[in-house]
Amino acid sequence: MKRHHSASLSLLLVSAVALAGCADGSAGASDDEPEGSSSASEAVDPAEREAQEAAGPTTRLAVTHDGGVAVLDGATLETLGDFDAEGFLRVNPAGDGRHVFLTEGGGFRLLDAGTWGEPHGSHNHYYTTDPVLTDVTVDGDHPGHAVPHHGTGALFFDGTGDIRTYDLADLSTLAEEGYAEELPTEAAETAEAHHGVAVVLEDGSRLETLGDEEQRSGAHVVDADGEEIARSEDCPGVHGEAALSDGTIAVGCEDGVLLYDGESFTKIDAEPDYARSGNLFPAEDSPVLLGDYNTDEDAEEPMTEIALIDSESEEITRADVGAAYNFRSLARGPEGEALVLAEDGVLHTFDEETGEELETLEIMDSWTEPDEWQEPRPAIRVVDDIAYITEPDAEQIHMVDLAAGEVLNTVDVGFTPNEITAADGEVVEGVSAESDAEHGEARDEGGDEKGAEEDGDSHEHEEGGDSHDH
C-alpha cells in the first residue's frame, strides 16, 4: 500500500510552533481542559463533530498513559483529546492515515485521530475534526499485532490464534456513518495459539507465523482458500514483521531474518548461534531493514549493536551504538537512515548501507530501561522528516527536525507517556476509490516507518508498525 507524501514537514511545523507560542505564551499545554477532550462522563458524539478543511495533511499523535490515551496535534504537541481507558494499553496504526487501534484487554478498539485526506480529481483535499475514542471494537483473547498491508488489515489474537481481517476502505465508511455499526471482518485461525502475526498479501494470500504456547518456529503462506503454498520452519522464536517496498515480507528470528518474496522463503542467517532481531524497520525504496540485535539468550545484558539486513545481498551488517537501547528505540529517517534513541539520551544516526555513524543529537538526560516491558520508557516515532520522542521521566514529548538536526519543540504533556503512534492524515491508495496516482499527479515522497517489535512486538506499517515486548 503506497502513500503519497507531502514535501518536508519541518518548515510547516516551525511556523505552527511559532504561532502556538505567540498565542499561548508558550508551546506547552494549558491548564484548562483541552478542546476535544473526553472522559467517561463527557463523551463526544462522533456524528456531531464538524470537519475543517486543512491546507495539507495534518499529523496527529496517539499516546498511551496510565488510565487512557491522548491525541496530540503533530505540529504544536497540544493535547486535543484525552480519553479514559483501563488496563495496559497499546496503540497500532489501522493503516488508513486516520484511525488507530487501541489494544485493550479484550480486543482492539478504534480511535479516530480526526485527520484524513480525500482524493479529488488531480489533487487531494485534507480535513481535520475532533478526535474521538469510538465504541467500535473487534473482540478476542489477548489482542496482539495489528498489520495493515495493501488495503487489508489483519488483527491477531495471541490467546486463540484467531485472525480477523478488515478492508481499510470500511474504516472510512464507519467514520461517515458516525461509527454506528461494527467493523466488518473475516475470520481465520492458526493451527495453534501463540504470540504471532499475520499479513494479508496483495494477491489475497496470507502469511502467518507458526508456533504454539511453548515455542515459535517459522511461517507459512496460505492462499485465499486456506491451502498452504509455502512454508519454512527455519526461524526459531519468530517475531514481528516488516514489509519492504518490493513486496517482500520479513519476520525476525533468533538467528537471523526470514524473507518471503511472494513465491518462496529465504533465510538470512546471523553469524552467532543466537542473534535475535525481533523488531524490524523498513524504509521506502530501500532493500535494507533495521533490526535490533540481541546476542544474549538470557536477556541479562543490554543490546548495544544494531543489525542492518540487506535483503538483496542477504548480508547483515552490525553497527555499534556505543550505548544501550531497547525495542522502542529504533526508527528510520527520511533518507533511510537508521535512527537509535539510546540510553545515553542521544539520538544516533547511522548510514543504512555501511553502518557508519553519521551524526548524534542530544535529546534528554541519560535513562535506564525498566525491568518490565510494559513500563514506560522513551520511544520514537517518525513522520516524514519529523521525529517524535517521548521522555516519560520528564512527562515530555520532543519534536525533532531530522533534516536540520535540531529539536523544534518540547512540551510538558502532564502525564507519563508510554506508547506512541501517528496518524499522518495522508491519502492512502486502496482506501478511497480515487488517488492522485490514477490522475497522474506527482508528489514528493517521504519515508514510511514500519516495524515489528521485541519479545514485544512492533509494526509500523504505514503501511504498518508498532512495538512491544513480552
Secondary structure as a PSIPRED ss2 file (coil, helix, strand):
# PSIPRED VFORMAT (PSIPRED V4.0)

   1 M C   1.000  0.000  0.000
   2 K C   1.000  0.000  0.000
   3 R E   0.000  0.000  1.000
   4 H C   1.000  0.000  0.000
   5 H C   1.000  0.000  0.000
   6 S C   1.000  0.000  0.000
   7 A C   1.000  0.000  0.000
   8 S C   1.000  0.000  0.000
   9 L C   1.000  0.000  0.000
  10 S H   0.000  1.000  0.000
  11 L H   0.000  1.000  0.000
  12 L H   0.000  1.000  0.000
  13 L H   0.000  1.000  0.000
  14 V H   0.000  1.000  0.000
  15 S H   0.000  1.000  0.000
  16 A H   0.000  1.000  0.000
  17 V H   0.000  1.000  0.000
  18 A H   0.000  1.000  0.000
  19 L H   0.000  1.000  0.000
  20 A H   0.000  1.000  0.000
  21 G H   0.000  1.000  0.000
  22 C H   0.000  1.000  0.000
  23 A H   0.000  1.000  0.000
  24 D H   0.000  1.000  0.000
  25 G C   1.000  0.000  0.000
  26 S C   1.000  0.000  0.000
  27 A C   1.000  0.000  0.000
  28 G C   1.000  0.000  0.000
  29 A C   1.000  0.000  0.000
  30 S C   1.000  0.000  0.000
  31 D C   1.000  0.000  0.000
  32 D C   1.000  0.000  0.000
  33 E C   1.000  0.000  0.000
  34 P C   1.000  0.000  0.000
  35 E C   1.000  0.000  0.000
  36 G C   1.000  0.000  0.000
  37 S C   1.000  0.000  0.000
  38 S C   1.000  0.000  0.000
  39 S E   0.000  0.000  1.000
  40 A C   1.000  0.000  0.000
  41 S C   1.000  0.000  0.000
  42 E E   0.000  0.000  1.000
  43 A C   1.000  0.000  0.000
  44 V C   1.000  0.000  0.000
  45 D C   1.000  0.000  0.000
  46 P H   0.000  1.000  0.000
  47 A H   0.000  1.000  0.000
  48 E H   0.000  1.000  0.000
  49 R C   1.000  0.000  0.000
  50 E C   1.000  0.000  0.000
  51 A C   1.000  0.000  0.000
  52 Q E   0.000  0.000  1.000
  53 E E   0.000  0.000  1.000
  54 A E   0.000  0.000  1.000
  55 A C   1.000  0.000  0.000
  56 G C   1.000  0.000  0.000
  57 P C   1.000  0.000  0.000
  58 T C   1.000  0.000  0.000
  59 T C   1.000  0.000  0.000
  60 R E   0.000  0.000  1.000
  61 L E   0.000  0.000  1.000
  62 A E   0.000  0.000  1.000
  63 V E   0.000  0.000  1.000
  64 T E   0.000  0.000  1.000
  65 H E   0.000  0.000  1.000
  66 D C   1.000  0.000  0.000
  67 G C   1.000  0.000  0.000
  68 G E   0.000  0.000  1.000
  69 V E   0.000  0.000  1.000
  70 A E   0.000  0.000  1.000
  71 V E   0.000  0.000  1.000
  72 L E   0.000  0.000  1.000
  73 D E   0.000  0.000  1.000
  74 G C   1.000  0.000  0.000
  75 A C   1.000  0.000  0.000
  76 T C   1.000  0.000  0.000
  77 L C   1.000  0.000  0.000
  78 E C   1.000  0.000  0.000
  79 T E   0.000  0.000  1.000
  80 L E   0.000  0.000  1.000
  81 G E   0.000  0.000  1.000
  82 D E   0.000  0.000  1.000
  83 F E   0.000  0.000  1.000
  84 D E   0.000  0.000  1.000
  85 A C   1.000  0.000  0.000
  86 E C   1.000  0.000  0.000
  87 G C   1.000  0.000  0.000
  88 F C   1.000  0.000  0.000
  89 L C   1.000  0.000  0.000
  90 R E   0.000  0.000  1.000
  91 V E   0.000  0.000  1.000
  92 N E   0.000  0.000  1.000
  93 P E   0.000  0.000  1.000
  94 A C   1.000  0.000  0.000
  95 G C   1.000  0.000  0.000
  96 D C   1.000  0.000  0.000
  97 G C   1.000  0.000  0.000
  98 R C   1.000  0.000  0.000
  99 H E   0.000  0.000  1.000
 100 V E   0.000  0.000  1.000
 101 F E   0.000  0.000  1.000
 102 L E   0.000  0.000  1.000
 103 T E   0.000  0.000  1.000
 104 E E   0.000  0.000  1.000
 105 G C   1.000  0.000  0.000
 106 G C   1.000  0.000  0.000
 107 G E   0.000  0.000  1.000
 108 F E   0.000  0.000  1.000
 109 R E   0.000  0.000  1.000
 110 L E   0.000  0.000  1.000
 111 L E   0.000  0.000  1.000
 112 D E   0.000  0.000  1.000
 113 A C   1.000  0.000  0.000
 114 G C   1.000  0.000  0.000
 115 T E   0.000  0.000  1.000
 116 W E   0.000  0.000  1.000
 117 G E   0.000  0.000  1.000
 118 E E   0.000  0.000  1.000
 119 P E   0.000  0.000  1.000
 120 H E   0.000  0.000  1.000
 121 G C   1.000  0.000  0.000
 122 S C   1.000  0.000  0.000
 123 H E   0.000  0.000  1.000
 124 N E   0.000  0.000  1.000
 125 H E   0.000  0.000  1.000
 126 Y E   0.000  0.000  1.000
 127 Y E   0.000  0.000  1.000
 128 T E   0.000  0.000  1.000
 129 T C   1.000  0.000  0.000
 130 D C   1.000  0.000  0.000
 131 P C   1.000  0.000  0.000
 132 V E   0.000  0.000  1.000
 133 L E   0.000  0.000  1.000
 134 T E   0.000  0.000  1.000
 135 D E   0.000  0.000  1.000
 136 V E   0.000  0.000  1.000
 137 T E   0.000  0.000  1.000
 138 V E   0.000  0.000  1.000
 139 D E   0.000  0.000  1.000
 140 G C   1.000  0.000  0.000
 141 D C   1.000  0.000  0.000
 142 H C   1.000  0.000  0.000
 143 P E   0.000  0.000  1.000
 144 G E   0.000  0.000  1.000
 145 H E   0.000  0.000  1.000
 146 A E   0.000  0.000  1.000
 147 V E   0.000  0.000  1.000
 148 P E   0.000  0.000  1.000
 149 H E   0.000  0.000  1.000
 150 H C   1.000  0.000  0.000
 151 G C   1.000  0.000  0.000
 152 T E   0.000  0.000  1.000
 153 G E   0.000  0.000  1.000
 154 A E   0.000  0.000  1.000
 155 L E   0.000  0.000  1.000
 156 F E   0.000  0.000  1.000
 157 F E   0.000  0.000  1.000
 158 D C   1.000  0.000  0.000
 159 G C   1.000  0.000  0.000
 160 T C   1.000  0.000  0.000
 161 G C   1.000  0.000  0.000
 162 D E   0.000  0.000  1.000
 163 I E   0.000  0.000  1.000
 164 R E   0.000  0.000  1.000
 165 T E   0.000  0.000  1.000
 166 Y E   0.000  0.000  1.000
 167 D E   0.000  0.000  1.000
 168 L C   1.000  0.000  0.000
 169 A H   0.000  1.000  0.000
 170 D H   0.000  1.000  0.000
 171 L H   0.000  1.000  0.000
 172 S H   0.000  1.000  0.000
 173 T H   0.000  1.000  0.000
 174 L H   0.000  1.000  0.000
 175 A H   0.000  1.000  0.000
 176 E H   0.000  1.000  0.000
 177 E C   1.000  0.000  0.000
 178 G C   1.000  0.000  0.000
 179 Y C   1.000  0.000  0.000
 180 A C   1.000  0.000  0.000
 181 E C   1.000  0.000  0.000
 182 E C   1.000  0.000  0.000
 183 L C   1.000  0.000  0.000
 184 P C   1.000  0.000  0.000
 185 T C   1.000  0.000  0.000
 186 E E   0.000  0.000  1.000
 187 A E   0.000  0.000  1.000
 188 A E   0.000  0.000  1.000
 189 E E   0.000  0.000  1.000
 190 T C   1.000  0.000  0.000
 191 A C   1.000  0.000  0.000
 192 E C   1.000  0.000  0.000
 193 A C   1.000  0.000  0.000
 194 H C   1.000  0.000  0.000
 195 H C   1.000  0.000  0.000
 196 G C   1.000  0.000  0.000
 197 V C   1.000  0.000  0.000
 198 A E   0.000  0.000  1.000
 199 V E   0.000  0.000  1.000
 200 V E   0.000  0.000  1.000
 201 L C   1.000  0.000  0.000
 202 E C   1.000  0.000  0.000
 203 D C   1.000  0.000  0.000
 204 G C   1.000  0.000  0.000
 205 S C   1.000  0.000  0.000
 206 R E   0.000  0.000  1.000
 207 L E   0.000  0.000  1.000
 208 E E   0.000  0.000  1.000
 209 T E   0.000  0.000  1.000
 210 L E   0.000  0.000  1.000
 211 G E   0.000  0.000  1.000
 212 D C   1.000  0.000  0.000
 213 E C   1.000  0.000  0.000
 214 E C   1.000  0.000  0.000
 215 Q C   1.000  0.000  0.000
 216 R E   0.000  0.000  1.000
 217 S E   0.000  0.000  1.000
 218 G E   0.000  0.000  1.000
 219 A E   0.000  0.000  1.000
 220 H E   0.000  0.000  1.000
 221 V E   0.000  0.000  1.000
 222 V E   0.000  0.000  1.000
 223 D C   1.000  0.000  0.000
 224 A C   1.000  0.000  0.000
 225 D C   1.000  0.000  0.000
 226 G C   1.000  0.000  0.000
 227 E C   1.000  0.000  0.000
 228 E E   0.000  0.000  1.000
 229 I E   0.000  0.000  1.000
 230 A E   0.000  0.000  1.000
 231 R E   0.000  0.000  1.000
 232 S E   0.000  0.000  1.000
 233 E C   1.000  0.000  0.000
 234 D C   1.000  0.000  0.000
 235 C C   1.000  0.000  0.000
 236 P C   1.000  0.000  0.000
 237 G C   1.000  0.000  0.000
 238 V C   1.000  0.000  0.000
 239 H E   0.000  0.000  1.000
 240 G E   0.000  0.000  1.000
 241 E E   0.000  0.000  1.000
 242 A E   0.000  0.000  1.000
 243 A E   0.000  0.000  1.000
 244 L C   1.000  0.000  0.000
 245 S C   1.000  0.000  0.000
 246 D C   1.000  0.000  0.000
 247 G C   1.000  0.000  0.000
 248 T C   1.000  0.000  0.000
 249 I E   0.000  0.000  1.000
 250 A E   0.000  0.000  1.000
 251 V E   0.000  0.000  1.000
 252 G E   0.000  0.000  1.000
 253 C E   0.000  0.000  1.000
 254 E C   1.000  0.000  0.000
 255 D E   0.000  0.000  1.000
 256 G E   0.000  0.000  1.000
 257 V E   0.000  0.000  1.000
 258 L E   0.000  0.000  1.000
 259 L E   0.000  0.000  1.000
 260 Y E   0.000  0.000  1.000
 261 D C   1.000  0.000  0.000
 262 G C   1.000  0.000  0.000
 263 E C   1.000  0.000  0.000
 264 S C   1.000  0.000  0.000
 265 F E   0.000  0.000  1.000
 266 T E   0.000  0.000  1.000
 267 K E   0.000  0.000  1.000
 268 I E   0.000  0.000  1.000
 269 D E   0.000  0.000  1.000
 270 A C   1.000  0.000  0.000
 271 E C   1.000  0.000  0.000
 272 P C   1.000  0.000  0.000
 273 D C   1.000  0.000  0.000
 274 Y C   1.000  0.000  0.000
 275 A E   0.000  0.000  1.000
 276 R E   0.000  0.000  1.000
 277 S C   1.000  0.000  0.000
 278 G C   1.000  0.000  0.000
 279 N C   1.000  0.000  0.000
 280 L E   0.000  0.000  1.000
 281 F E   0.000  0.000  1.000
 282 P C   1.000  0.000  0.000
 283 A C   1.000  0.000  0.000
 284 E C   1.000  0.000  0.000
 285 D C   1.000  0.000  0.000
 286 S C   1.000  0.000  0.000
 287 P C   1.000  0.000  0.000
 288 V E   0.000  0.000  1.000
 289 L E   0.000  0.000  1.000
 290 L E   0.000  0.000  1.000
 291 G E   0.000  0.000  1.000
 292 D E   0.000  0.000  1.000
 293 Y E   0.000  0.000  1.000
 294 N E   0.000  0.000  1.000
 295 T C   1.000  0.000  0.000
 296 D C   1.000  0.000  0.000
 297 E C   1.000  0.000  0.000
 298 D C   1.000  0.000  0.000
 299 A C   1.000  0.000  0.000
 300 E C   1.000  0.000  0.000
 301 E C   1.000  0.000  0.000
 302 P C   1.000  0.000  0.000
 303 M E   0.000  0.000  1.000
 304 T E   0.000  0.000  1.000
 305 E E   0.000  0.000  1.000
 306 I E   0.000  0.000  1.000
 307 A E   0.000  0.000  1.000
 308 L E   0.000  0.000  1.000
 309 I E   0.000  0.000  1.000
 310 D E   0.000  0.000  1.000
 311 S C   1.000  0.000  0.000
 312 E C   1.000  0.000  0.000
 313 S C   1.000  0.000  0.000
 314 E C   1.000  0.000  0.000
 315 E E   0.000  0.000  1.000
 316 I E   0.000  0.000  1.000
 317 T E   0.000  0.000  1.000
 318 R E   0.000  0.000  1.000
 319 A E   0.000  0.000  1.000
 320 D E   0.000  0.000  1.000
 321 V E   0.000  0.000  1.000
 322 G E   0.000  0.000  1.000
 323 A E   0.000  0.000  1.000
 324 A E   0.000  0.000  1.000
 325 Y E   0.000  0.000  1.000
 326 N C   1.000  0.000  0.000
 327 F C   1.000  0.000  0.000
 328 R C   1.000  0.000  0.000
 329 S C   1.000  0.000  0.000
 330 L E   0.000  0.000  1.000
 331 A E   0.000  0.000  1.000
 332 R E   0.000  0.000  1.000
 333 G C   1.000  0.000  0.000
 334 P C   1.000  0.000  0.000
 335 E C   1.000  0.000  0.000
 336 G C   1.000  0.000  0.000
 337 E C   1.000  0.000  0.000
 338 A E   0.000  0.000  1.000
 339 L E   0.000  0.000  1.000
 340 V E   0.000  0.000  1.000
 341 L E   0.000  0.000  1.000
 342 A C   1.000  0.000  0.000
 343 E C   1.000  0.000  0.000
 344 D C   1.000  0.000  0.000
 345 G C   1.000  0.000  0.000
 346 V E   0.000  0.000  1.000
 347 L E   0.000  0.000  1.000
 348 H E   0.000  0.000  1.000
 349 T E   0.000  0.000  1.000
 350 F E   0.000  0.000  1.000
 351 D C   1.000  0.000  0.000
 352 E C   1.000  0.000  0.000
 353 E C   1.000  0.000  0.000
 354 T C   1.000  0.000  0.000
 355 G C   1.000  0.000  0.000
 356 E C   1.000  0.000  0.000
 357 E E   0.000  0.000  1.000
 358 L E   0.000  0.000  1.000
 359 E E   0.000  0.000  1.000
 360 T E   0.000  0.000  1.000
 361 L E   0.000  0.000  1.000
 362 E E   0.000  0.000  1.000
 363 I C   1.000  0.000  0.000
 364 M C   1.000  0.000  0.000
 365 D C   1.000  0.000  0.000
 366 S C   1.000  0.000  0.000
 367 W C   1.000  0.000  0.000
 368 T C   1.000  0.000  0.000
 369 E C   1.000  0.000  0.000
 370 P C   1.000  0.000  0.000
 371 D C   1.000  0.000  0.000
 372 E C   1.000  0.000  0.000
 373 W C   1.000  0.000  0.000
 374 Q C   1.000  0.000  0.000
 375 E C   1.000  0.000  0.000
 376 P C   1.000  0.000  0.000
 377 R C   1.000  0.000  0.000
 378 P C   1.000  0.000  0.000
 379 A C   1.000  0.000  0.000
 380 I E   0.000  0.000  1.000
 381 R E   0.000  0.000  1.000
 382 V E   0.000  0.000  1.000
 383 V E   0.000  0.000  1.000
 384 D C   1.000  0.000  0.000
 385 D C   1.000  0.000  0.000
 386 I E   0.000  0.000  1.000
 387 A E   0.000  0.000  1.000
 388 Y E   0.000  0.000  1.000
 389 I E   0.000  0.000  1.000
 390 T E   0.000  0.000  1.000
 391 E E   0.000  0.000  1.000
 392 P H   0.000  1.000  0.000
 393 D H   0.000  1.000  0.000
 394 A H   0.000  1.000  0.000
 395 E C   1.000  0.000  0.000
 396 Q E   0.000  0.000  1.000
 397 I E   0.000  0.000  1.000
 398 H E   0.000  0.000  1.000
 399 M E   0.000  0.000  1.000
 400 V E   0.000  0.000  1.000
 401 D E   0.000  0.000  1.000
 402 L C   1.000  0.000  0.000
 403 A C   1.000  0.000  0.000
 404 A C   1.000  0.000  0.000
 405 G C   1.000  0.000  0.000
 406 E E   0.000  0.000  1.000
 407 V E   0.000  0.000  1.000
 408 L E   0.000  0.000  1.000
 409 N E   0.000  0.000  1.000
 410 T E   0.000  0.000  1.000
 411 V E   0.000  0.000  1.000
 412 D E   0.000  0.000  1.000
 413 V C   1.000  0.000  0.000
 414 G C   1.000  0.000  0.000
 415 F C   1.000  0.000  0.000
 416 T C   1.000  0.000  0.000
 417 P C   1.000  0.000  0.000
 418 N C   1.000  0.000  0.000
 419 E C   1.000  0.000  0.000
 420 I E   0.000  0.000  1.000
 421 T E   0.000  0.000  1.000
 422 A E   0.000  0.000  1.000
 423 A E   0.000  0.000  1.000
 424 D C   1.000  0.000  0.000
 425 G C   1.000  0.000  0.000
 426 E C   1.000  0.000  0.000
 427 V C   1.000  0.000  0.000
 428 V E   0.000  0.000  1.000
 429 E E   0.000  0.000  1.000
 430 G C   1.000  0.000  0.000
 431 V C   1.000  0.000  0.000
 432 S E   0.000  0.000  1.000
 433 A C   1.000  0.000  0.000
 434 E C   1.000  0.000  0.000
 435 S C   1.000  0.000  0.000
 436 D H   0.000  1.000  0.000
 437 A H   0.000  1.000  0.000
 438 E H   0.000  1.000  0.000
 439 H H   0.000  1.000  0.000
 440 G C   1.000  0.000  0.000
 441 E C   1.000  0.000  0.000
 442 A C   1.000  0.000  0.000
 443 R C   1.000  0.000  0.000
 444 D C   1.000  0.000  0.000
 445 E C   1.000  0.000  0.000
 446 G C   1.000  0.000  0.000
 447 G C   1.000  0.000  0.000
 448 D C   1.000  0.000  0.000
 449 E C   1.000  0.000  0.000
 450 K C   1.000  0.000  0.000
 451 G C   1.000  0.000  0.000
 452 A C   1.000  0.000  0.000
 453 E C   1.000  0.000  0.000
 454 E C   1.000  0.000  0.000
 455 D C   1.000  0.000  0.000
 456 G C   1.000  0.000  0.000
 457 D C   1.000  0.000  0.000
 458 S C   1.000  0.000  0.000
 459 H C   1.000  0.000  0.000
 460 E E   0.000  0.000  1.000
 461 H E   0.000  0.000  1.000
 462 E C   1.000  0.000  0.000
 463 E C   1.000  0.000  0.000
 464 G E   0.000  0.000  1.000
 465 G E   0.000  0.000  1.000
 466 D C   1.000  0.000  0.000
 467 S C   1.000  0.000  0.000
 468 H C   1.000  0.000  0.000
 469 D C   1.000  0.000  0.000
 470 H C   1.000  0.000  0.000
